[in-house]
Amino acid sequence: MVSLYLPIVKFILALKLEFSKPQLGHLFTLVHGIILCAGRKNITQIQQAARGDRHLSNVTNFLNHSPWCVNRMQRRRMHFVMDKIRAKRAKSGDARQLIFFIVDDTCCKKETSTKKMEALSFQYSHEAGKSVWCHCVVTAHVVSESSSYAWDFRPYYREEYCKEHHLPFKSKNDLALEMIESFSAMPDEQVYVLMDSWYTSEKVINACNIKGFHVIAAVKTNRLICVSGVTISMADFAVQYLRKSDLRSVTVESQGTFWIYEYEGPLSEMENVKALLSWKDEYVNSSKPQVCLLCTDLSLDLVTIQRYYHVRWNIETGYRYFKELLGFDQYQLLSFEGIQRFWAIQFLTQNFLESQRQDWMKSDKHLTLGDVVYRIRQEYFGQIIVYVYQQALEKRPLFDILKHLKIPA
């Protein structure tokens, strides 16, 4: 018999989700199918890839109506992930106790002809450079050492949608704030919150300070700084006053060379921070900085700030794996409750794959999530070949074998 991939079963059971046996069966089917299904995938294709014996209507009912708690699944998963990160750190003897908490948002684009799916609206997509018909999700990602886990998510609704459906409106910054405030770190752990310029606000930075977290984030060049008693935007300061002799050339491993001006002092509403005005590769006189970074940890040097901020790309590559590998945005569910449950299962699937990657990296340090998925698919295909061989030895009819494997004759 072709069985479920055992590490998936062990991972889900270790979370102690308090699901009924049928609910666990549906969860096994969905996680298994998400990993095995190649190309574009919807719930039908996911269910078929898992070769489960459950009817499609039962799987969709599990997502849309079955009585189980998404928040409990999220909490158990997060607790498991942090335990795994801390256990790995303790085993390696790492004394730095660094955790990077990354915040960003992404759009799950749909065709404009899709009307019956709940909570769709036109949102600005940074990737597309225009407004698209989509669901927008603010997400968080946790990185520590070589571990990189998708952490949490919050759906973002436009203000008009909230008024129409009598929901309290929350901005993307408010949603990011919720995830930052709910993140629990040990007293000996130093957390750096990494963000792009969209989330760099006084409210978010103050919340991080209260939690004891440091912030490294991009800021817009129109933010005001105070140099020698003169208040001026960073862009105007760079154009009017900076020359190449004022800059330092800094080479960051795997990122290249930057020309950087380091500023320390007040920045807009923030009292005392470190800001880096930087140009990549070449500096042109009287030019605006290409990137401005803010850092609330004044003890860090230029190279370390640049290196830490580069960790933020884990969430960008995470979105690519989510969408291209796991089908995060390819759902065709109409109920938004079902969609959010599907997202929660996607996060669980990513965490399983990352956990498996950590285990397999002992023999291959350059393993990616894509490599993990490929290996699981190969092992499962090998299991099918062994099953067919065993059935052939028992002289079982080919039609019965194909029927069991749900392959058309």
N, C-alpha and C positions, 0 to 999 in steps of 0.2 A: 504493500500500500504506500502511496505517496503521501507523506505527512507534512505538517507545517514545519517551517524552518525552526529548529529547536531553540537557538539563541533568542529569537523573537518571543517565543512563549516564555522563556525564563525571565527575560527583561520585563515583560508586562506583568507577570506574576509577582516579581520582586517589588513592584510599585504598590501592591496591596490595595487595589482600587475599590474593593467591596462590590464588584459587579456580580450579577447572577451568572450562572453557567452559560445561558444563551447570549447574554450581553458580552461575555468574554469571547465567545465564539465569533460574534460579529466583529469585535475589535481585532482579534487575530486575523480574520479574513481581510479587513481593511488595511491593516499595516502590511500584511504579507502581500496583498495585491498592489498597493502603492509602490512597493519596492520592485516587484516582479514585472509590472506592466511597463512596457517600453513605449516610447512615443507619447502622443497626446492621450490623455486618459480622463474618463469620467467614471461615475460610480459603477455603471454597467461593465466597462472594461476592467476596472479594478476588481470587481467581483469575479469576473471570468478568469482573470489572470491568476487569482488565488485558487481557482478550481474548487471553490467551496460548494457544499451541497445545500446551501441556504438559498431561498428564492430572493430575487432582487428586491421585491417589495418589503421583505423582512429587514434587509440591510438598510434601505432608505427609511423605514420606520424607526430603526435603531438611531439614526441620525436626527430625524425630525421630531419624534414623539416619545421614544422610550425614556422611562424615568431614571436618568442618571445625571450626576452633577459634574459639569465641566470644571468648575472651580476646584472641586476636590481632586479631579484628575490632574489639574495644573499644579496644585500644591504638592501632591505626592511625587509628581515628576520632578519638580524643582528641588524638593528635599533630597531625592535620590541623586540628582545631578551634583548638588553641592557636596554631598557625602563622598561621591566618587572623586570629585576634584580635590577635596581635602585629603582623602586617603592617598591619592597619587602624589600629592605634594609632600605628605609626611614620609612616604616611602622613598622619595627621591632626596629627602633631606634639604629641600629648598627652604631657606630662611627668609626670603623676600616677602612672601605672603601677598603677592600682587593679584588683584582682580580688576579686569577692565569690563565696565558695564556700558554697552553701546546702544544708543537710541537712534532710530531713523524711521522712515515710513515708506510704504510701497503701495502701488495701485494694482488691483486685480481687474484687468481690462475685460470688458464684455462688448459684444456688438450692440450698436444703438438700436437694433431691432428687438433686443431682449427687453421686454417690458414687464413680464410677470414676476421676475425675480425681485425679491424684496430688498429695499435699502440701497438700490443703485442710484447714482447721481453723477453729474459731471464734476470731476475733480481735476486739479492741475497735476499733471505728471511731469516730474523733472526729467525722466528718461525720454519721454516723447516730446517735451518742450511745448506742450499744449494741454488743453482740457480734454479729458477722455471720459467715456461712460464706464463707470467702474465702482468697485468697493475700495475704500482706502483703509489701510491698516497701519497703525503705529506699533512698532515692535521693538523689543529689546533683545540683546544678544550678550552672552557672558563668555569672556575669554580669560583663561588662566593657564600660564605656561603654554603647552601645545594643545590644550583642550579648547574647543570652540563650539558652544552649545546655543542653539536658538532658545530664548528664555521665556518671553511673555509677549502678549499682543493685546491691543485695544482697537476695536473698530472706530473709525472717525466718521461722524455724520455731519453734514452741512447744517448750518443754523436753520435754514428753511425747512429741512426734513425734520429737525427736532421740534420746531413749532407745530408742524403739521401732525406729528405723532405724539405730541405732549411729552417730549423727552427733555431733560435738562441739557443745554448745549455745553459741550466741552471742547475747547480748542485742542490742537495737536500738542501744544505745550502743557495743557492741563493733563492730557493722557500720559505724556512722558513723565510728568510730575508724579502721577499715581504709581507708575511702575518703579520709579526711583525710590519713592517713599516706602513702597512695600518690599524693597530688596533688603534682606537681612544679612549683615556681615558680622563676622566674629571680631572682637576687640583688637586682635593682633593682625587683622587683614586690612591692607590699604586699598581702597577702591578708587579707581579713576573713571569718571564718567566721560565718555567720548561722544561728541555730537557735531553735526554740521551747523552752519550759521543760522538755519531756520529755528533751532531750539535754544540758541544762546540768548537767554534773557535773565534779567535780574532775579525773577521769581524762581527759575529753575536753579540758578547758581546758589541762591540763598538756601533753598531746600537741600542742596548737596552739602553746603557748609554745616547746616544743622545736623545732618547725618554723619558728618565727619568725612565726607567724600571730597576728593579733589576733582576739578573739572579741567579737561583739555578739549578745546572746541574751536572751530572756525568762527570768525566774526566778520561782519561786513566792513568794508573799508571806509564807510561813512561814519563809523563810530568815533566819538570824540575822545581825545587824549589830552593831557595837560603837560606840556613841555616847557620848562623854565617859566612857569606862570602863564603861558599862552595856551588857551583852549582851541584846538584845531582838529579836524577830522584826520584820520590816518592817511587817507588818500591825498589830501592837500598837503599834509606834512611831508609825505614822501616826494611829491612833485616839486614843492617849493624849497625844501631845505636839505633833503638827503642827497649825498653824492657817494660814489663808489667807495671812497676812502672811509666813509662812515660804516660800511657794511663788513660783515665777516663771512668768509667763505667756509661753508660747513658741508662735509661729505657724510651722508647717512647711508649705511649699508643697505643695498638693494633698492635704494631710492634715488641715488644720484647726488649731485652737488647743488647747494642752495646758497644764495647771497642773502644774508639775514641782518636786519637791524633789530636789536633787542631793546625793548622799552619796559620800564617798571614804574608803576604809579596808577593813578585813577584812570578808569576807562568807562566812559558814559556813566551809568549809575553805580558802577562797582568801584570800591574805594582803592584797593591796592592789588593789582594783578601783574603778571608778566605777559607782555604781548610781543609776538614775533612778526615783523613785516618781512615777507620773503619773496624772492624771485628765483625761479628754477633755471639752472644752467647759466644763463647770461643776464646781466643787469644793464638796462638802458637808462641813461641819465634822464632825470625828470619824468620818470614813469611811475604809474600806480603799482603798488604791490600786487602780485598775482594771488597770494594767499596771506591772510592774517590769522594767526593762531593766538588764542588766549589760554593762559595756564594759571590756576590758582595756587599751585605748589611752587613757591618762590625758590625752593631748594634745587629744582631740576635745572640741568644745563641745556643748552640749545639742542645738542644732538639727541639727548634723552627725550625731550619734548617732541621733537620730530619723529623719533622712533616709536614712542608711545602712541602718538596720534595715528601713525600708519596702521596700528592694530585695528582702527575703525573699519578698514576694508574687509574685515571678517564678515561684517553684516552685509556688505554689498555682494561678496561672493556667496554668502548664505542665501540671499534672495535668488541668485542665479541657480544654485542647486535646488532650492525650493520649487522654482517655476519650471526649469528645464528637466530636472531629474524626477521630481516627486509630484508635479502637476498641481502645485499649490493654488494656481489661479484658473484651473481648467474645469472646475466643478460646474454642474448644471442643475443644482438644487434650487428650488424656488423659495423655500423657507429660510429666513436669515438665521434662525436658531440652528437649523441643520447645517448651514454654512459655517457658523462659528464652531460648532462641534467638529466639523470636518477640519477646520484650521487647527483645533486643539489636537486632533489625531495626527495631523501633519507635523506639528511640533514634537509630539511623542515619537513619531517615526524618525525625524531628524536626530533626536537625542539618542535613540537606539543605534542609528548608523554611526554617530560620533563615538558612542561608547564602544561599539565594535571596532571602529577605526583605532581607538586608543589601545585596545587589546592586541590588534594585529600589527600595530606599529613597532612592536618589539622585534619583529623580523623584517619590517620595511618602513623606515622612517619617513619616506616621502609619499606615503599612502594618502589618497584623497577620498572624499565621500563617493565620488564617481567610481573609483577603484573598488570600494567596499560593495557598492550596488552590483557592479559587474561580477565580482567574486561570488556574491550570494546567488545571483542568477545562474552562474555556471554550476555551482554546487547543487542547486535545485534541479537544473537540467540533467545533471549527472544522476540525481536520485530517480528521475523519470526513466532514464535509460536502464538503470538497474531494475526498476520495477517491471518494465516491459520485458527485459531478459528473463526475469524470474517467472513471469506469467507465461512466456513462450515455453520455458522448460516444463511447465505444468500443462502444456498443450491447451491453454485457454483460448477460445476463439478471438480473433483479432477485433471483431466488432465489439465484443464485450470489453476488451482493453480500451479501445478508443472511446467507448461510452463512459467508462469510469473516469478517463482523463478529460472528458468533455471536449473531445476533438472530433469534428465532423468526419464521417466515414467517406 
